[in-house]
Structure formats: structure tokens, C-alpha cells
Amino acid sequence: MNIYVANINFRAKEEQLKELFQQYGEVSTVKIVTDRDTGRSRGFGFVEMPNDSEGAQAITQLNGYDFHQRNLVVNEARPPKG
């Protein structure tokens, strides 16, 4: 399951986000999207979890979760338009 995560604190690291999601199951990849020019975090990213039921539980538990003083917005990623 590909999970969209928004409202990530700009200082948060991918490893920290991975540790948070690993509480609910196996995490295959974590990617915090960065600005191409500055390299700064854009405040959102994606977490991939191979087990859909674990992914669904992570979404339920972590949506609104206070992570580094910001409430995460977590939901299933939609396929890109086009």
C-alpha cells in the first residue's frame, strides 16, 4: 500500500518517519519530497507498506498524530493523474 503523508515537519528525517510507521508493520520505502532547487523538504512524502491491512491500520492510527509538533495528514495515496 502506498501511503501519502502531509504536514511533515521540515526538520523531520526519512528514518524518523520510517520508525514511526514500523510500529504498525513492515515498511518497504519512505520518501520525503524535497524542493529540486533548494533541497529543503516540501512537507509531504510517501510511505510504502507491503501489507495492506498493516498500511490501513497505520493510516487510521497516524492520521492527526503529533509528529515533531505537527499533526500528520495520512491517507492512501491516489495514482497520479494523467
C-alpha positions as CSV (number, residue, x, y, z in Angstrom):
1,M,0.0,0.0,0.0
2,N,1.3,3.4,-0.9
3,I,0.5,6.0,1.8
4,Y,0.6,9.8,1.4
5,V,1.8,11.7,4.4
6,A,1.4,15.5,4.6
7,N,2.1,18.3,7.1
8,I,5.6,16.7,7.9
9,N,7.8,19.0,9.9
10,F,10.5,20.4,7.6
11,R,13.3,19.1,10.0
12,A,11.9,15.5,10.1
13,K,14.1,12.8,8.5
14,E,13.0,9.8,6.4
15,E,14.5,7.5,9.0
16,Q,12.3,9.0,11.8
17,L,9.2,8.7,9.6
18,K,10.1,5.0,8.9
19,E,10.5,4.3,12.6
20,L,7.0,5.8,13.2
21,F,5.3,3.6,10.6
22,Q,7.3,0.5,11.5
23,Q,5.2,0.3,14.7
24,Y,2.4,-0.9,12.5
25,G,4.2,-3.3,10.3
26,E,6.9,-3.7,7.6
27,V,7.9,-0.6,5.7
28,S,9.5,-1.0,2.2
29,T,10.3,2.6,1.4
30,V,10.0,6.1,2.7
31,K,10.4,9.2,0.6
32,I,10.1,12.8,1.9
33,V,9.7,15.0,-1.2
34,T,12.3,17.8,-1.4
35,D,12.5,21.0,-3.5
36,R,14.6,20.4,-6.6
37,D,16.5,23.7,-6.3
38,T,17.0,24.1,-2.5
39,G,16.9,20.5,-1.3
40,R,14.5,21.5,1.5
41,S,11.7,19.3,2.5
42,R,8.3,20.2,0.9
43,G,6.4,19.0,3.9
44,F,5.0,15.8,2.4
45,G,6.0,12.4,1.3
46,F,5.2,8.7,0.8
47,V,5.5,5.6,2.8
48,E,5.1,2.2,1.2
49,M,4.0,-0.8,3.2
50,P,3.7,-4.2,1.5
51,N,0.8,-5.5,3.8
52,D,-2.4,-3.6,3.0
53,S,-4.0,-4.4,6.4
54,E,-1.0,-3.0,8.3
55,G,-1.0,0.0,6.0
56,A,-4.7,0.6,6.7
57,Q,-4.0,0.4,10.5
58,A,-1.1,2.9,10.2
59,I,-3.4,5.3,8.3
60,T,-6.1,5.0,11.0
61,Q,-3.7,5.4,13.9
62,L,-1.4,8.1,12.5
63,N,-3.8,10.5,10.8
64,G,-3.8,13.5,13.1
65,Y,-0.8,12.2,15.1
66,D,1.5,14.8,16.5
67,F,4.9,14.2,14.9
68,H,7.6,16.8,15.7
69,Q,4.9,19.3,16.7
70,R,2.9,18.9,13.5
71,N,-0.3,16.9,13.1
72,L,0.2,14.5,10.2
73,V,-2.3,14.1,7.5
74,V,-2.2,10.4,6.4
75,N,-4.2,8.6,3.8
76,E,-3.9,6.2,0.9
77,A,-2.0,7.7,-2.0
78,R,-4.0,8.2,-5.2
79,P,-2.5,7.3,-8.5
80,P,-1.0,10.2,-10.4
81,K,-3.4,12.0,-12.8
82,G,-2.7,11.6,-16.5
